[in-house]
Amino acid sequence: MTSEITGARAERAHATRELILTAAERLFAEHGVFAVSNRQVSEAAGQGNNTAVGYHFGTKADLVRAIARRHSGQIEEIRHRMLADVGDSTDLRDWIGCLVTPVAEHLATLGSPTWFARFGAQVMTDPALRPIMVEESLTSPSLVRIVEGLHRCLPDLPADVRAERGDMARQLLVHMVAERERALAEGTPTPRSTWQDAATGLIDALAGIWLAPVTPGPDEGKGP
């Protein structure tokens, strides 16, 4: 009997955590993380106890990390599958695809509306929370391997140009996916009809960024 009671409590706690995660992800995506209080999350999750968020997750940073990890497992599985397919490819588009497609495919499986892409965009633009997403990315062996494969296929770029284009690529990936998610949630037209087509367009754009010519600066090539 004791084990049954313990099991029932664990199930209730898990169900409550899932309700809180869903409510927090939606509210954070739509309003920003620090604009939303724990009380608002608790109310949206149907919890009468306003301390439910702190009880189950601790700090807001812990809640953000839990939301990210809620999705990372499925995305990681898709990355591993794609890595097995690309092998040791020397085609830059293959490695860009390994960055873009897992997120798009995961969002497609969730149906609509989704909030994870907009949640990610909100977190990535918050100086206090951005390190959480960066840390989660660095702990993904598949993502590290993808970035290494991508860099092997790049043309010989100056270090500053490579860093600049890395920033451009990251911004485009984060915010274009979030923008499509927002449009789908609001029922407004999107340039591409499916997440798969949207991923193809994003891969094209990112390949263009990485392979674009480099214009020399006004002082390059001049003697001392």
Salt bridges, closest charged atoms under 4 A:
GLU18 OE1 - ARG70 NH2 2.92
GLU25 OE1 - ARG70 NH1 3.79
GLU25 OE1 - HIS71 NE2 2.89
GLU30 OE1 - ARG26 NH1 3.78
GLU30 OE1 - HIS31 NE2 3.98
ASP62 OD1 - ARG65 NH1 3.66
GLU76 OE1 - ARG79 NH1 2.93
GLU76 OE2 - HIS80 NE2 3.53
GLU105 OE1 - ARG81 NH2 2.84
GLU135 OE1 - ARG65 NH2 3.82
GLU136 OE2 - ARG65 NE 3.63
GLU136 OE2 - ARG69 NH2 2.99
ASP167 OD1 - ARG170 NH2 2.31
GLU179 OE2 - ARG182 NH2 2.40
GLU181 OE1 - ARG118 NE 2.89
GLU186 OE1 - ARG182 NH1 2.50
ASP204 OD1 - ARG93 NH1 2.49
